[in-house]
Amino acid sequence: MFFLLIAGWSFAAANGEDGSRLWLRMETTNTTANVTGVKGTAMTELQTYWQGGPVVLKRQKGLARDGYTVKSQGATTVITASNDAGLLYGAYHLLRLQQTGQSCDGLDITEKPFYDLRILNHWDNPNGTVERGFAGHSIFVNPNPERLQMYARANASVGINGTVLNNVNAKPEALSTASLEQTKAIADLLRPYGIRVYLSINFASPIKVGGLPTADPLDKKVVAWWKEKVNEIYRLIPDFGGFLVKANSEGEPGPQDFGRTHADGANMLARVLKPHKGIVMWRAFVYAPQSPDRANQAYLEFMPLDGQFADNVIIQIKNGPIDFQPREPYSPLFTAMQKTQMMVEFQLTQEYLGAANHLVYLAPMWQEFFSFVKPGSLRAMAGVANIGDDTNWCGHHFAQANWYAFGRAAWNPALTPKEIADEWLTQTFGEQGNLSPLTSHLSPLLQLMLDSREACVDYMMPLGIHHIFAGTHHYGPEPWYAPKGVRADWTPPYYHKADAVGMGFDRTTTGSANVKQYPEALCQLYNDINTCPENLLTWFHHVPWDHKMKNGRTFWDELCHKYDDGVHEARHFLAVWDAMQPYVDAQRFNEVQRKLRIQARDAEWWRDACLLYFQTFSQRPIPQDVEHPVHNLDEMMQFRIPITMYENPACGYNK
């Protein structure tokens, strides 16, 4: 009988080592630190946590927005910035040096954010649930002011300056007056930490909230309704950031319902927001039910509109062309659109990466993206948040690292995954009361984090395989899922196309021609099965089972080895963590250990289900030097995971 355990959590007091303080585990000073100058949140943070000499906070014109300098002048440290947010970021920089055990003498630091907009997207619903949320309920529904203050501190400490409070699958009531009053209360709590609030909107709100017969963006009454609604918002929240819009995607309403284009819809909203300096973030996540290749759809819809969007519209594009897969090539829109402002949407919540049960550090994935897409070609970064009301915020203690890494990468994309992980580990697991640099005993965790994303790819979907998850959730494998009546692109066979010849989606010039959406050099690289990077092989090619890989193995044998390598890596992660027991507090040690055990078991589940299923097509033996599956295919195909578990992995079940 196949067995899988998802464990519940037991939490200690809020001030214990339960993860509630995230990476901000600073001890308060016994006496108020000597901090003078500009009063505000920066001064409060330093007076509470700074353990060094005198600090002076000064405003200075001419510095970049949100930028700062931190300089030593004798025994005094001077932080200068042009605005309060910059002073706060400078204060957190100084505190980070203290936390990580670095010298705070002789400082001469000048920093400014790479992106002006560094935004979290929360997929929170009015009833408090979180779509693709694996860490409990929304922190914004019936909010706890102390909890929101900690949320604000955590964001400010890594430079995040915006938050979208609600789901992109927006409910119209988000724009009701009662809901906007609640949004104002949240904005008031976040404002002292330099964070502006944004809202996702339902494009049909003029109908569903305003009672109009249409939401046509060119209808004068519709425009007037939006203008009055925007004015109402800014009367309540003068620094409101703007709207995030998911339109004409997965059944959500949009301008195409009225014979208009994405540009028509986005520009109408942009015009009513512009007097208030608000922006529109218009998502490019679109795909048609009958598209022969879903990966082509966003390009086909948005490229004809390149250059037609208003200057306060930013097209928000997922990093890959499908949907947050463990590995995808970058979305070709990023290099194709030359006349339109764009922003990348990364996912922190691990919808396709083991939810809150698997340790998967995502900064290497983002580094891979930026190796193809120049950071300077983008206007902003957005991250789909992994935050809920669980005591440790993210469901998995190590999932906090992705929140931290997103903020640091949005501030400076040149920071390496190793540098960011080192910072986070030192602050999160350094010795309490003496947060010195990461001890040599804990240093193996750094390599574990850096290896975790590739290991996850190996035990889930190596060699370019993608979207072979179960039909009712995105947690485990179900490559055979293809019931009648379900649209093809919601089933794994649409993507893997396994048959007696081989497997993979032919996106070459003789297939769906997706390769043509990329620059010519990449098009040629991807189009040839012999030059296509092997980690994307089945993404672009229908690969014969006996295709010879660069290491001399056949494709089938390499596939088997990759899955097996992933299993052994997951087991290795557990062994590394087990050795940390003397150096980590008991509660966090036990909770992470339990999750890593789940991850190791899940890796076996993925390997056994996928290899046994694909073997029915390949008709080839599993190599002798690969650990053979310990389950049978019929067991795998009968196993079902309750959807309630996927939406909240903290609840327990076993079979």
PyMOL commands that set and color helices and strands:
alter all, ss='L'
color gray80, all
select helices_A, chain A and resi 41-49+84-99+145-157+172-175+177-193+205-208+220-236+255-258+262-276+294-305+333-336+363-370+375-377+397-411+417-429+444-460+488-490+493-496+514-517+520-527+534-540+555-578+581-583+586-618+633-638+643-647
alter helices_A, ss='H'
color red, helices_A
select strands_A, chain A and resi 35-37+55-59+68-73+76-81+108-111+117-121+162-164+196-201+242-245+279-283+313-318+342-347+380-384+502-503+543-544
alter strands_A, ss='S'
color yellow, strands_A
deselect
rebuild
show_as cartoon
